[in-house]
Amino acid sequence: MLWQLELARFGVLLVISRIRALWLDERQMRKVMRDLCRRELKRHNVQLLVHGKPVRGFLAANHTSYLDGVVSVALFPAGFIGKIEVRDYPLIGPLAASLGMLWVRREEQSSRDAAKAALNVRDATAEPLWIYPEGKTTTFGTLGKFKMGVFKAAEASGHVVQPLAMCYNDRYIDWTGSKSVLRGIRTFYSTQRPLKVRCFWLKPFHVAPGEAHATAERLNRTLRAYVERFEVQGL
């Protein structure tokens, strides 16, 4: 019964945050959600082991878990690019929108084109943005092929890409396959095993003209090496 109470408590916190979003702007809400995420991770024995420091720009990370967004906000409060289905999730969708989401409908070419156009003109130094280049969650210990949006945007705008490797020490946080967001959240609250997340801020880079694809492939190889080392072989 304890996990149900904790889940209910978290729901109340989301409601309070949603009410605050009615009068706070995006930057203020990002700080509110950063503090909330940090408190919740600490409360539920999720230890962040952080290596390196971030810079402002396009923030590109691997994507395995429903916790990725929480960890990302705890590390660096910024906007996100995400699938439009999240917009309809109770509480989570409106709160995500309050952080400055760039929504995309994956199955529609026009929506993907609009998202790419928005990325190309975004001032990522003034308004950093989290992007998961795989475009979807990938099984624990693996890394999927990257979409080119962030790399093309960095090439067009000249803004830096700051990579982050997130490596978990327990595969129960994997939300791929048939696990829904709500089921994933329930798994987290009912499992309650201590969890470590080793987070590596890697060297930021610019994308030279004509080098978007080659740069994406290099970063994919680099992040895969971290995931295989610290998830498959252990932390």
Buried (B, 14 or more C-beta within 10 A) or exposed (E): EEBEEBBEEBEEEBEEBBEBBEEBEBEEBBEBBBBBBBEBBEEBEBEBEBEBEBBBBBBBBBBBBBBBBBBBBBBBBBBBBBBBEBBEBEBBBBBBBBBBBBBBBBEEEEBBEBBBEBBBEBEBBEEBBBBBBBBEBBEBBBBBEBBBBBBBBBBBBEBBBBBBBBBBBBEBBBBBEEBEBEEBBBBBBEEEEEBBBBBBBBEBBBBEEEBBBEBBEEBBEBBBEBBBBBBEEEE
